[in-house]
């Protein structure tokens, strides 16, 4: 069974570790951490082997009684793939080490497209990542955009996209980010990087995006206007989205909700691990179709949406499954990911 090392054990890394452990065709080899914090203690209690970037890091772990298995170089000679979940731009620095040991690597959206062979989304371009050495799973917002765009494009075609990205200010555990009392243009000019990032996967698409950051930690929100190739109806769009993996339709009238905080409360009440929604959440009552123009609003849980893509990316680079739909189905079944309607 392929052995996977996860470099980085933060918001994304710890979720990828959980997903690998749930995957019947993958084996978690261990994690790489820089700090002997609470997450290292929890990992140790869960019998996860811990590696550090170099021997200089070992003493701080040992002082807290946290057993370290070795350095990252000790692990790289024994694994098939590294999933790099280090902070933005750190992964690029590690690539030389991965090259040295001839290990395939999956990077996250905080890295530049030019350090990899392919930027990746399961629905859009799984085949392009098949057998490649270095793949980048695009960011949470880009994943949300690509999931809806490719679902629609494969059914009714998409010519043009204009989107406003309303970004959360920080993840729930982060204490050094904001804003606290402001709406921040991100960036203060057009376009934002999100549309540019979409084009690393769909270079043919006419897309422009703008973004703002708001003082919330729970989710992102997207307002999209799409020009379709075929005239469609709202029922056509609902049927397509109902059948698309990793998309959940939300009926606010039925559920009597209208906010991301209520979505997270539903996650809590239904027992979702860490209150996660790896699915894209599309508000059904916002879907408005006039001929070939489609407008909708969707919510993106930034902590979870990229996790299934990482598992599919591992399978693609290792040539474990050639058919994207079979990989998606296996990932979703083993991770408990839904589609159709929320409740």
N, C-alpha and C positions, 0 to 999 in steps of 0.2 A: 504494500500500500504506500502511495506517495507520502513523503514526510514534509510537513510544512512548518517553517519558522515564521513567527510574526514579530517583526521589529517595530516596537512601539506598542504600548498597552494603555492608551488613553481612551477617549470616547469611542473612536472607531476601532482601535486595535482590540479592545476587550470584547467587543461585539463580534469581530471576525473570529477571535479565538473560540467563542461560544458556538458560532456557526460551523467552524471546522470540526469541532467535537461532536456536533449533531450530524455531520455528513458521513455516511457509511463507506464512502470510497476515499476518504482522506484521513490522514493521521497528523495530529498536532505534535510537533517535535519539541517545541518550547517557545518562549518569548524572550525578547531583549528589552531590558529596562535600564534607565539611567539613574533612577532615584529609588531608595528603599522606603517607599511610602506605603500608605494603607493598601493600595492596589497590589503591591508586591507581596504583602502579608497575606492578602486574600488569595492571590494566585498560588502561593505556597501551600495554603490550607486546602486548595483544590488540586493538589498534586501536579501542578504545572511547573516544569523545569524552567529556571530563570537563568538567562545569560546576560552579560553586560558588554558594553562596547569595547572595553580594554581592562587590563588587570588593575589599572588605577582606580576603577570603580568598586572593586571587590571589598575593600576595607569598610566602606560606609555601610554596605549590606551586612557584612559579618558582625559589625558592632551592634546591629539590631537583631542579630540572631537569624538572619535570613540567608539560607544556604544558596550559594550560587553554583551552578553547574559548570560554568566556564565562560569564556569570552565568545563573542559573536563569530570569531574566526574558527573556534573549536566546533561550532555548530554548522557553519557554512559548508564544511567538507562532507557533511552527512545528510544534507537535506536536498530535496528536489526543487522546491520553490520557496522564495522569501516573499511574504506579503509585507510591504513596507508601509507602516502606518505611523511613521514619524511626523513631526510637525512640518508645515510647508517649507519647501526648499532644502530640508535636511536629507530627504531621500536622494536627491541628486548627488549629494556628497558621498552617499553610501554606494552609489552605482559602481564606482571603481572597484570597490571590494567585492561586489557581486560578480563583476566581470573577472576579477582575479581568480575566483573559485568556480567560474563557469556555471553559476546558479541562475536560473530564471527568476524574474522578480515581477511582482504586481505592485505598482505605485498608486498613490491616491491623487485626487484632483488638485491638491496644493502644489504639485510638481508641474513643470512645463511640459508641453506636448513634445518638444524637440529632444527629450531624453529617452523617449520610448519608440518602439516600432509602431504601436497602435494605441490611440485613445479609444476607450471601450464602453459600450453599453450593450447589455444582453439582447434586447429586442432589435437593436439597430444594426450591429455589425459583429456579432459573435464569430462569424466565419473568418473575418479578417484577422482575428487574434489567434486562430487555430495554429498551434505549433510555434508561435512567435516566442522570443526570449524575454522581451520587456514590454509590458502592457500597463497602461494607466487607466484606472477606473476614474471617470470624470467626477466632478464635485457633486454635492447633494442637489444644488439648484439645477445644474446641467443635467443630472440624471432625471430629475423631475420633468424638465422640458423635453428631453429626448424620449422619455417613456410615452408621453402623450403624443408627441409629434410622430414617432414611428408607428405607434398603434394606428393613428389616423391615416398616415401615408400609405401603409400597407393595405388599406381598405378603400379610401376615397381620394387619396393623393393630397399632398400639402405643397402649395406653391410659395407661400409667404407667411412669416410669423412676426408679430410685434408683441412684445411682452414687457410688463412692469413687474420687477422682482421686489417684493417687500420682505426684507431680510430680518431675521431675528438679530438682536444685538450681541448675544452671547449664548453659549450652551448653559444649561442649568447649574452646572458645578463651577463655572468660570467666574472668578471674582475680580479680574483685572481688565475686563472689557466693558463696553457700553454701546450706546449712550444710556444715560439714566433719564434725561429730561429733554430729549430732542429727536427730531427726524433728520437723518443725515443723508445727503446725496452721496451715493457710493458707486461711481465717482461723481464729481460735480461737473460732468460733461457727458456727452453721448458719443458712442454707445458704451454700455457697461461691458465687462469682459464675458458675460454669460453667453451672449449670442456668438461671440468669437469662439468660445469654447465648444458650443454646439457644432460649429463648422469644422472642428477637428475630427468629428465623427461623420457629419453630413456636409461635406464641403460645397455641395451644389445648392444648399438651401439659402433663400433670401430671408435673413433674420436680423432684426435689430432689437436690442434690449436696453432698458434703463433699470436702475436699482436704487432703493433707499434702505437705510437701516433704521429700525424702530426699537424702542425699549421694551422688548419681550425676549424670553428665552425658549419658548415652547416650539415654535415652528416658523417656517417661511410661508409666504402666500404669493401666488402668481396670478396676475390678470393677463389673459392671453387673447389676442385677436389673430385668427388664422384665416388665410385665403386657401380654400380647398380647390382641387382640380375638378371635382364633380359636385353638382348641386345636390344638397342633402337636406334631410329634415332632422329635427331634434330626436325623433325616434330612431333614425339611422345611427346617430352619434351615440345615443344611449345603448343601443344594441352592440355596437363596436366596443365600447368601453366596458360593458358588462362581461364581454367574452375575453378581454385582454388580461393576461396574467399581471399580477402586482398592481392593479388599479382597483380601488374601491370607490364606488359612487356613494355620496352622502346626501340623504334627503333631509334637509333641515326642517321642513314642515312636519314630516313624520316623527323625527326625533326631538323636535322642539329645541334645536340648538342653532347657534349662529357664530361660534367662535372656536379658535384653536384650543382654548382652555377647556372647553366642553369636550372636544375630541380627546384630549389627554385624559379627562375624567372617565370617558368611555373606555379608554385603554386600561385605566386602573381597575374599573369595575368589572371588566371582562377578563382580568387576570393576565394581561399581556406582560411578558417579561420586560422590566425597565420602562413600562408604559410605551413600548415601541410600536411604531407604524412603519415597517419597511415598505408598505404599499403607498402608492400615490393616491391622495384623497381628492376626488373631484366633486365639487358641490353641484348636484344635479339641477337645482333650480336656477343656477346661473348660466346654464347652457342655453345659448340663444343662436339660432341659425336663420340666416336670411340668404337664400340661394347658395352661394359658395363662401359666404362669410360666417365664421363660427367664433363666438365669444364664450369664454368660460373662466371660472376661478378655481384654482386648485391649491391644496395645502401640501407642504413637503416637510416631513419630520427629518430634520437634518442629521440627527444622531443615528438613524437607522436605514434610510432609503438605499444607501450604497452597499449594504452588507450582502444581499443576495448576488449583486453584480460581481463582488469579489470572489464568491464561490464559483460562479460560472466562469470567471476569468481564469481561475486556477485550472478548471477542467479543460478550458480551451488551450492554454499554453502547454499543458501536459498531454494533449490529444486523448483525453479520457472519454470524451463524448463529441462526436462530430456534429450531431444534430442539435441545434440550439434549443429547439422546443423540448427535447428530451432532457437536456440539462436544466432548463428552466423548471420543468415539471418536477424533476427530482429535488432540486434545491427548495422549491416552494413546499413540496410535500414534507421534506425532512425538517424544514425550519418553521412549518406551520403558517405559511404566508397565503393570504386569501385573495380572491377577486370577486367581482359582482357588486353586491351592495353591503355597506356597513350596517349590520343588524337588519 
